[in-house]
Amino acid sequence: MTDHELEERLRAWYRSEIPADEVAPADLRSSLAAITRAPSARLRRFRSGRGLALLAAAALLGVLGGTAGIGRFLDSRPEPIPAIWSITGRTTDAHYAHTATLLLDGRVLIAGGDGDIPTDSTELYDSATGSWNATDRMNQGRSMHTATLLPDGRVLVAGGVGVDLGAQSSAELFDAATGTWTITGTMLHARHGHTATLLPDGRVLVAGGATDAGHSAAAELYDPETGTWISTDGLLSARAFHTATLLPDGTVLVAGSSDEAVARSAELYDPRLGTWTASGSMTHGRMNFTATLLPGGVVLAAGGAGDASSEIYDPRSGTWSATGSMLSGRFGNHAAVLLPDGTVLVTGGHSGTLDVGLQELSAAEIYDSARRTWTATAPMGTARRWHTATVLPVGTVLVVGGASGDDTSQSAELYGAPDGQGQHP
């Protein structure tokens, strides 16, 4: 049997065994994707190299026991989240450009954001009861800051826009056990619109951001054991409103910016060396976009380019390639989360620009990395931008706050709420 014949038989089996409205498990999708994946140099002596990839996929069928085995395998996959939205209470204060952090006990911490001015308000969502409870206020009102869950369960909040509307260098810690905030070491640089990434060794990398004087290339590391910040090599390009993604090999991918000159560029931070190296440039310049690490180790960048485009970063080659376009053009300020079944949910944001007028979106859609396609799902009950989306332990998604026009929202809703929890909007 030729490679081509085996490939066609495998593809025919895949189409016949997995309905179009169902999603195959991530492991199976990765194995089947190997059919067309470029082979390694070591395998190129086997014709085009596809033969071994095809045999690996065929072996998978043997391990699964044919169609009966794949049926049992599909039965064990995570159940798809119902495509419905339901209201789940109202926050104590209005929030946009805030942060949402899933705590180790399953609660969600909402911190700061902007009503009329940056607020020090924080509150907790209990996913078991669907209720909101105010907690201790931060020491500093802030928006456009970062919040990072540390390995010991504390939350590090850093920087942001303060009540004086200037960039802040202060940082503080939330203790979930006591519900209190304490001041920790001050960053070396004031900033907002930056990124904060938890590294494998427990330190936190803060990079870039906007200062009162412009965009910054400065990067620094927070050590939770000492509560101090130390400088590390700066970014190759000053940037703000970019993304940072921890890759499976422990490096950090930083991409995009609100600076048009660097909005397509990307670079990698190696925490072992403390250095940055250039990586491939995106196909579109992006700001205020989302970057989501997919199960296969690639990164999906969506929105923030003034259109509906999205693209994939492959860390093996260091290159970006276009993928399916979203159904709604999202200029930015939307949210994206990886769902338990390996798909990505994108919500809200806005179309248009400040020059022609913003239009907040309630639209939501799903990206399927196996098919590289976007499909519409039920819209949110409220149009919003600068909101947050958090996957809860039960697999549902909590969306909180955001802005619509000049109004800041206190609303919260759940995607795929369990029966009996929440009310439909």
C-alpha positions in Angstrom: 0.0 0.0 0.0 1.4 3.4 -0.9 1.7 6.4 1.4 -1.1 8.1 -0.5 -3.5 5.1 -0.2 -2.8 4.8 3.5 -3.3 8.5 4.0 -6.6 8.4 2.2 -7.9 5.4 4.2 -7.0 7.1 7.5 -8.7 10.3 6.5 -11.8 8.4 5.3 -11.9 6.6 8.7 -11.5 9.9 10.5 -14.4 11.5 8.6 -16.7 8.5 9.1 -16.0 7.9 12.8 -16.1 11.5 14.2 -19.3 13.5 13.5 -18.8 17.0 12.2 -20.5 18.4 15.3 -18.1 16.6 17.7 -14.5 17.3 18.7 -11.9 14.5 18.8 -9.7 14.3 21.9 -6.5 16.4 21.8 -4.2 13.3 21.8 -6.1 11.8 18.8 -6.1 15.1 16.9 -2.3 15.5 17.5 -1.7 12.0 16.2 -3.8 12.5 13.1 -2.3 15.9 12.5 1.0 14.1 12.1 -0.3 12.7 8.8 0.6 16.0 7.0 3.2 17.3 9.5 6.7 17.9 8.0 8.9 15.0 9.1 12.2 15.4 11.0 15.5 15.3 9.1 16.2 11.8 10.6 13.1 10.4 8.9 13.6 12.0 5.5 15.4 8.9 4.2 12.1 7.0 4.3 10.8 8.5 1.1 9.1 11.8 2.0 9.0 10.7 5.7 5.2 10.5 5.7 5.2 6.7 5.7 6.3 6.5 9.4 3.9 9.2 10.4 1.1 7.3 8.7 2.1 4.1 10.3 2.1 5.8 13.7 -1.5 6.9 13.0 -2.4 3.5 11.8 -0.8 2.0 15.0 -3.1 4.3 17.0 -6.1 2.6 15.4 -4.7 -0.7 16.4 -4.1 0.4 20.0 -7.7 1.7 20.1 -9.0 -1.6 18.7 -10.5 -0.2 15.5 -13.8 1.6 15.4 -15.1 0.0 18.6 -12.0 1.1 20.4 -12.2 4.7 19.2 -15.8 4.7 20.4 -14.7 3.9 23.9 -11.9 6.5 23.6 -14.4 9.2 22.5 -16.7 8.3 25.4 -13.9 9.3 27.9 -13.3 12.8 26.4 -14.5 15.9 28.3 -18.1 16.7 27.6 -18.6 19.7 25.4 -19.7 22.8 27.3 -23.4 23.7 26.5 -23.5 26.8 24.3 -25.6 28.9 26.6 -25.0 31.9 28.8 -26.7 32.6 32.1 -26.5 35.5 34.6 -24.6 34.8 37.8 -25.1 37.8 40.2 -23.6 41.2 40.1 -20.3 42.4 41.4 -20.2 44.8 44.3 -18.4 47.4 42.2 -18.1 48.0 38.5 -14.9 46.8 36.9 -13.2 47.1 33.5 -9.5 46.7 32.7 -9.4 44.7 35.9 -7.9 41.2 36.6 -9.5 37.9 37.4 -7.5 35.1 39.0 -8.6 31.5 39.7 -7.4 30.7 43.2 -6.3 27.2 44.3 -9.6 26.7 46.2 -11.7 27.3 43.1 -12.8 30.9 43.9 -12.1 33.7 41.5 -10.5 37.0 42.7 -11.5 40.1 40.8 -9.1 43.0 41.5 -9.1 46.7 40.6 -10.2 48.1 37.3 -11.7 51.4 36.3 -15.0 52.9 37.2 -14.7 56.6 37.1 -11.2 56.3 38.5 -9.0 53.2 39.1 -10.4 51.4 42.1 -8.9 49.4 45.0 -12.0 47.2 45.2 -11.6 43.5 45.2 -14.2 40.7 45.5 -14.4 36.9 45.3 -16.7 34.7 43.3 -17.6 31.3 44.7 -18.2 29.0 41.8 -19.9 26.4 44.1 -22.7 28.8 45.1 -22.6 31.4 42.3 -22.3 34.2 44.9 -20.1 37.3 45.2 -18.4 38.5 48.4 -16.4 41.7 49.0 -12.9 41.2 50.4 -10.2 43.4 51.8 -9.3 46.3 49.5 -6.0 46.7 47.8 -3.5 49.3 49.2 -3.5 51.0 45.8 -6.3 51.7 43.3 -5.2 50.5 39.9 -6.3 49.4 36.4 -4.5 47.8 33.5 -2.3 46.0 36.0 -1.3 42.3 36.1 -2.3 39.6 38.6 -0.3 36.3 38.9 -1.1 33.3 40.9 2.0 32.2 42.8 2.8 28.5 43.5 2.0 29.0 47.2 -1.5 30.3 46.4 -0.9 34.0 46.9 -1.7 36.5 44.1 0.9 39.1 43.0 -0.6 42.3 41.7 1.8 44.7 40.0 1.8 48.1 38.4 -1.1 49.6 36.5 -2.7 53.0 36.2 -3.1 54.6 39.6 -5.7 57.1 41.0 -3.4 59.9 39.8 -3.8 58.4 36.3 0.0 57.8 36.1 1.9 54.5 35.7 2.5 52.7 39.0 5.5 50.7 40.3 3.9 49.4 43.5 3.1 45.7 44.0 1.1 43.8 46.6 0.1 40.3 47.6 -3.3 38.8 48.3 -3.5 36.0 50.8 -6.5 33.8 50.0 -6.5 32.2 53.4 -6.9 35.5 55.3 -8.5 37.6 52.6 -6.0 40.4 53.1 -3.5 42.4 51.0 0.1 43.2 52.0 2.6 45.5 50.3 5.6 43.7 48.7 8.7 45.0 47.0 8.3 47.9 44.5 9.1 47.3 40.9 12.2 48.9 39.4 10.0 50.6 36.7 6.5 52.0 36.8 4.3 50.6 34.1 0.9 49.6 32.9 -0.2 47.5 29.9 2.7 45.2 30.6 2.8 41.4 31.0 3.5 39.2 33.9 4.5 35.5 33.4 5.0 32.8 36.1 8.2 31.0 35.2 8.8 27.3 35.9 11.1 28.2 38.8 8.4 30.2 40.6 9.7 33.7 39.7 7.6 36.2 37.8 8.8 37.9 34.7 7.4 41.4 34.1 8.1 42.8 30.7 7.4 46.0 28.7 4.4 48.2 29.3 3.6 51.9 29.0 5.2 54.5 31.2 4.4 58.2 31.6 7.2 58.8 29.1 6.3 56.2 26.5 6.7 52.5 25.8 9.3 50.5 27.8 11.7 47.7 27.0 12.6 47.1 30.6 12.1 43.6 32.1 12.5 42.5 35.7 12.0 39.4 37.9 10.0 39.0 41.1 11.2 36.5 43.7 8.3 35.5 45.9 10.7 34.0 48.5 12.3 37.4 49.2 9.6 39.7 47.9 12.2 41.6 45.8 12.6 42.6 42.2 15.8 42.3 40.2 16.6 43.5 36.7 17.0 41.1 33.7 17.9 41.8 30.1 15.5 44.2 28.4 13.3 43.4 25.5 14.8 43.9 22.0 11.9 46.3 21.3 10.0 48.6 23.6 6.3 47.5 23.6 3.0 47.8 25.5 -0.3 46.1 25.2 1.4 43.0 23.9 1.1 39.4 25.0 3.4 36.9 26.8 3.0 33.2 26.6 4.9 30.5 28.6 5.9 27.8 26.1 6.3 24.1 27.0 10.1 24.4 26.9 10.1 27.1 29.6 10.8 30.0 27.3 8.4 33.0 27.1 7.0 34.3 23.8 6.3 38.0 23.7 4.5 39.4 20.6 2.9 42.6 19.3 2.6 46.1 20.7 0.6 49.3 20.4 3.7 50.7 18.7 3.1 50.3 15.0 6.8 49.9 14.3 7.1 46.7 16.4 3.5 45.5 16.3 4.4 42.5 14.1 7.6 41.5 15.9 8.0 38.7 18.4 10.8 37.6 20.7 11.7 34.9 23.2 13.0 35.1 26.7 15.2 32.3 28.1 14.9 32.3 31.9 18.0 30.1 32.2 20.2 32.7 30.4 18.2 35.8 31.2 18.3 36.9 27.6 16.0 37.7 24.7 16.3 36.6 21.1 14.3 37.6 18.0 11.7 35.2 16.6 9.6 35.2 13.5 7.3 38.2 12.9 3.5 37.8 12.8 1.6 38.1 9.6 -0.3 41.1 11.0 0.6 43.8 13.5 -1.5 43.3 16.7 -2.2 45.1 20.0 -4.6 44.3 22.8 -5.0 40.9 21.2 -5.1 37.5 22.8 -2.5 34.7 22.7 -3.6 31.2 23.8 -1.3 28.2 24.2 -3.0 25.2 22.5 -2.7 21.5 23.5 -0.1 20.8 20.8 2.3 23.5 22.1 1.5 26.1 19.4 0.1 29.5 20.1 -3.1 31.1 18.7 -3.0 34.9 18.3 -6.4 36.4 17.6 -7.8 39.9 17.0 -6.0 43.2 17.7 -5.2 43.8 14.0 -8.3 45.8 13.1 -9.8 42.8 11.3 -10.9 39.2 11.8 -7.5 37.6 11.2 -5.9 35.0 13.5 -2.6 33.1 13.2 -0.6 30.3 14.7 3.0 30.4 16.1 4.9 27.1 15.9 7.8 27.1 18.4 9.6 24.3 16.6 10.2 26.6 13.5 9.8 30.0 15.2 7.3 31.0 12.5 3.8 32.3 12.2 1.1 31.2 9.7 -2.4 32.4 9.1 -5.3 30.2 10.3 -9.0 30.6 9.8 -10.5 34.1 10.2 -12.8 34.9 13.0 -16.5 35.5 12.2 -16.3 38.9 13.9 -13.6 41.5 13.3 -12.2 42.3 16.8 -10.0 45.4 17.0 -9.0 44.2 20.5 -9.9 44.2 24.2 -11.6 40.9 23.9 -10.9 37.7 26.0 -9.9 34.2 25.0 -9.8 31.0 27.1 -8.8 27.4 26.4 -11.8 25.1 27.1 -11.4 21.6 28.5 -12.0 20.0 25.1 -9.0 21.8 23.6 -11.0 24.4 21.7 -10.8 28.2 22.3 -13.6 30.5 23.3 -13.3 34.2 22.3 -15.7 36.7 23.7 -16.5 40.4 23.2 -14.1 43.1 22.4 -14.9 45.8 19.9 -14.9 46.6 16.2 -14.0 49.9 14.7 -11.4 52.4 16.0 -11.4 55.5 18.1 -11.4 57.6 14.9 -14.6 56.0 13.5 -16.3 55.0 16.7 -16.1 51.8 18.7 -18.8 49.2 18.7 -18.7 46.8 21.6 -19.5 43.2 20.8 -21.5 40.5 22.5 -20.5 37.9 19.9 -18.7 34.8 21.0 -17.1 32.1 18.9 -15.1 28.9 19.1 -11.7 28.0 17.4 -11.2 24.4 16.6 -7.4 23.8 16.2 -7.9 20.4 14.5 -10.0 21.9 11.7 -8.4 25.4 12.0 -11.9 26.9 11.8 -14.0 29.3 13.8 -17.7 28.7 14.5 -20.3 31.0 16.2 -21.6 30.1 19.6 -24.3 31.8 21.6 -23.7 35.5 22.2 -23.2 37.0 25.6 -26.1 38.7 27.3 -24.1 41.9 27.5 -21.7 43.5 24.9 -18.4 44.3 26.6 -14.7 45.0 26.1 -11.9 45.1 28.7 -13.6 42.2 30.5 -12.2 39.0 31.9 -13.0 35.4 31.1 -12.0 32.5 33.5 -12.4 28.8 33.1 -13.8 27.4 36.4 -12.9 24.0 37.9 -16.3 22.6 36.7 -15.3 23.6 33.1 -17.7 26.5 32.7 -16.5 30.0 31.9 -17.0 33.1 34.1 -17.1 36.5 32.3 -17.0 39.6 34.4 -17.4 43.3 33.9 -16.1 45.3 31.0 -17.2 48.5 29.4 -19.9 49.2 26.9 -19.8 52.8 25.6 -19.3 55.0 28.6 -20.8 52.5 31.0 -18.8 50.1 33.2 -20.5 46.8 33.9 -21.2 45.1 37.2 -22.7 42.1 35.4 -21.3 38.6 35.3 -22.4 35.6 33.3 -21.5 32.0 32.8 -20.9 30.1 29.6 -22.4 26.6 29.9 -23.8 27.1 33.4 -24.9 23.9 35.1 -28.6 23.2 35.4 -30.1 25.3 38.1 -27.2 27.8 38.4 -27.7 31.3 37.2 -30.6 32.8 35.3 -30.7 33.2 31.5 -30.1 36.8 30.4 
